[in-house]
Amino acid sequence: MKFEYIFFWIAAGLYGVSACSYIFGLISKQEKLFTFGLYSALAGFVPHLASIGRRWMETGIEPFITISESITFGIFMAVLIYLIFQFATEKVRPLGVLIMPVAFVLMGWAGTLIKDAATQIAPALQSWWIWVHIIGAATGFGSVLAAAGLGLMYLLKEKYSAGIYEKLPEPQALDNLAYRFVAGGFIMYGLMIVSGAFWSNQVKGNYWNWDPVEVWSLISWLTYGIYLHLRATFGWRGRKLAWYALIALAAMIISYWGIPFTVETFHAGFRIQH
Amino acid sequence: MSEFNNIADLDNSKFPIEPGNPIVAIWRKIHAFLTSAKLAMFLLVTILTCCVIGVTIFRDKRAWDMIFSTLWFNGLLVLLVVNVAFCFFSRIWGRKLTLVSLGMILFHLSFVAILGGIIYNSLFYFRGLIRLTEGETLPNGELQSYDSSDRGRFFNLSKLKGETTLIKMHTMYKVDGDDKRAAYEIAVGEGSLKKQGIIYITKNLDYRGFRYYNDKEGYSLLIMLYDKLGRELYGAYVPLQSLKQKDDTYLYTTGTKDGPGDFPFPQDSSKPLFTLQAAYVPTPIKELSGDAFFKVWPLVDARHEEKAIAEGKAAIGEMFDAGDYYLSVREVRYWVGMNVRYDPGLPIVLASLWVGLSGVVITFIGRILKRKK
């Protein structure tokens, strides 16, 4: 077995341990399990980074071209954002209860789709725009995943205020944090769409073609645009937006990685036939 | 989207024009309709729903025909932009300029600029698909030079100046070690202003705002006709279709993109002699070499109910006996199809995308700073 696969499965395993720790921590109300979950996530992040790095070094091709690579990179950014947030603020200890199970399940899914790295990259993908595009998409996903996690924390804090929930920030603070992550995600999704438009213009001469991938990215952007509009103009706060963030997350996962299972190709517009 | 919390729709009592007049009353209703935040929300949700339907229930061409290309859907998009402009700018007007409001202005202004760019472009654009065999030159100003073309209502055909030449098609073209697969060496323009360059999938050539993009390529056979004494009667380049087969190989033959077919030969003669299907099987040993396959039918037998006059193959450069005549493929060249685009509104749209994005970033930073204060 190649090293990249060994690193990958170690990372997936540790994310699984982390996910279980968070879930059992929540059930048994043991805060120590949250700490264990956090450090398991950190321990999983290291082989995750090694797996991506190893794959990249092997071929020199950007490690986010295929579906499994795209999922893997999306989780990588999500876990990175989560770890930075946790270690920088230490405010919302149980946050991983949503993030790590999602990361674990998506890693498992990516593992079922993983193939050896391609030796050549399709000419249409040989563009610097792909970097901006993918980083925008992955960071956007990481941000809205964190926002959904904070939404869940809000709902839990609202329902239970004693025990492990006592240390959680006030609901309003959670709501504001979730809003910031959504706003950050909205910017990154905007970057994804803008860079995608420039990339498409470079390759095909048009910036928008209502291609399924373009429409799905617009759906992501509109979904969080509506969130911001509801908050800013209609004064929505708290529970309603927490539920919105959770439901929207499911839409995001489908819009990114569910596409290949619903339409024929991934980035069909970039398939070149002669 | 407006940053102002819980703003009710505009207070009609403060409307600047005197009430009572029916025109004023109608204008007030239109104004109230266009400045409604609820309308913006309704349009956002409707467009989002249409997008979801367009990638789930209907897909690809059906989604394009039933949703994305329709007048009503594009009308919704235009109405959203108009609504956003009215909604936002009527509320922001006269307010103090802050970092947050500056960002919001840029964001909302970009929507209006994008719409302006799209409308401007739709009036003046040109799109054409030009197909050339290596060494061939076609005049840009004649629409017959394009397999297909489309233009805006106010596009001036005199903008299409000079000519386009395909000098050579390069296969396995590499740039800094990256395989670009196919690259076209072309020359565009007139006289001393001619511009020459190589285009490939991530690089286009811009000549006075007309951009050339590579699109597709194939083989072109120089088919010669001889009499039985070996005298040359006619010759023409015939581009072949590349038809993908079930086993992922390609069949290179005359016909249409939907399948093999024959054509009257000689092509541009008022009296063609027969119909001909030609195919080509390249050899991996040497580029542009291999065998040519011919199938010849009598001209009157359009349905091919009779047996073909002649059928068989000959190596490139060799003669093939086609009954009263000889046929031969003298040489094989590449043909390429290029998209020619003129989009004067494009810079406005692309620049507005960045302006809009920077507007959101400025607003985000402004809000964080405001909260810290």
HADDOCK unambig.tbl for C-alpha pairs under 7 A between the chains (distance, minus, plus):
assign (segid A and resid 123 and name CA) (segid B and resid 179 and name CA) 6.65 0.50 0.50
assign (segid A and resid 123 and name CA) (segid B and resid 180 and name CA) 5.08 0.50 0.50
assign (segid A and resid 123 and name CA) (segid B and resid 181 and name CA) 6.89 0.50 0.50
assign (segid A and resid 123 and name CA) (segid B and resid 201 and name CA) 6.41 0.50 0.50
assign (segid A and resid 124 and name CA) (segid B and resid 201 and name CA) 5.89 0.50 0.50
assign (segid A and resid 124 and name CA) (segid B and resid 202 and name CA) 6.29 0.50 0.50
assign (segid A and resid 127 and name CA) (segid B and resid 202 and name CA) 6.98 0.50 0.50
assign (segid A and resid 187 and name CA) (segid B and resid 357 and name CA) 6.89 0.50 0.50
assign (segid A and resid 187 and name CA) (segid B and resid 360 and name CA) 6.60 0.50 0.50
assign (segid A and resid 187 and name CA) (segid B and resid 361 and name CA) 6.72 0.50 0.50
assign (segid A and resid 190 and name CA) (segid B and resid 357 and name CA) 6.38 0.50 0.50
assign (segid A and resid 194 and name CA) (segid B and resid 353 and name CA) 6.16 0.50 0.50
assign (segid A and resid 202 and name CA) (segid B and resid 202 and name CA) 5.78 0.50 0.50
assign (segid A and resid 202 and name CA) (segid B and resid 203 and name CA) 6.80 0.50 0.50
assign (segid A and resid 203 and name CA) (segid B and resid 201 and name CA) 5.60 0.50 0.50
assign (segid A and resid 203 and name CA) (segid B and resid 202 and name CA) 4.93 0.50 0.50
assign (segid A and resid 204 and name CA) (segid B and resid 213 and name CA) 6.81 0.50 0.50
assign (segid A and resid 205 and name CA) (segid B and resid 213 and name CA) 6.98 0.50 0.50
assign (segid A and resid 210 and name CA) (segid B and resid 68 and name CA) 6.95 0.50 0.50
assign (segid A and resid 212 and name CA) (segid B and resid 55 and name CA) 5.83 0.50 0.50
assign (segid A and resid 215 and name CA) (segid B and resid 51 and name CA) 6.20 0.50 0.50
assign (segid A and resid 219 and name CA) (segid B and resid 48 and name CA) 6.00 0.50 0.50
assign (segid A and resid 219 and name CA) (segid B and resid 51 and name CA) 6.66 0.50 0.50
assign (segid A and resid 222 and name CA) (segid B and resid 48 and name CA) 6.51 0.50 0.50
assign (segid A and resid 226 and name CA) (segid B and resid 44 and name CA) 6.95 0.50 0.50
assign (segid A and resid 229 and name CA) (segid B and resid 1 and name CA) 5.35 0.50 0.50
assign (segid A and resid 232 and name CA) (segid B and resid 2 and name CA) 6.39 0.50 0.50
assign (segid A and resid 232 and name CA) (segid B and resid 3 and name CA) 5.12 0.50 0.50
assign (segid A and resid 232 and name CA) (segid B and resid 4 and name CA) 6.08 0.50 0.50
assign (segid A and resid 232 and name CA) (segid B and resid 5 and name CA) 5.21 0.50 0.50
assign (segid A and resid 233 and name CA) (segid B and resid 2 and name CA) 5.87 0.50 0.50
assign (segid A and resid 233 and name CA) (segid B and resid 3 and name CA) 6.46 0.50 0.50
assign (segid A and resid 233 and name CA) (segid B and resid 4 and name CA) 5.97 0.50 0.50
assign (segid A and resid 233 and name CA) (segid B and resid 5 and name CA) 5.03 0.50 0.50
assign (segid A and resid 233 and name CA) (segid B and resid 6 and name CA) 5.43 0.50 0.50
assign (segid A and resid 233 and name CA) (segid B and resid 7 and name CA) 6.49 0.50 0.50
assign (segid A and resid 234 and name CA) (segid B and resid 5 and name CA) 6.68 0.50 0.50
assign (segid A and resid 234 and name CA) (segid B and resid 6 and name CA) 5.29 0.50 0.50
assign (segid A and resid 235 and name CA) (segid B and resid 5 and name CA) 5.73 0.50 0.50
assign (segid A and resid 235 and name CA) (segid B and resid 6 and name CA) 5.37 0.50 0.50
assign (segid A and resid 274 and name CA) (segid B and resid 216 and name CA) 5.09 0.50 0.50
assign (segid A and resid 274 and name CA) (segid B and resid 217 and name CA) 5.65 0.50 0.50
assign (segid A and resid 274 and name CA) (segid B and resid 218 and name CA) 6.88 0.50 0.50
assign (segid A and resid 274 and name CA) (segid B and resid 242 and name CA) 6.79 0.50 0.50
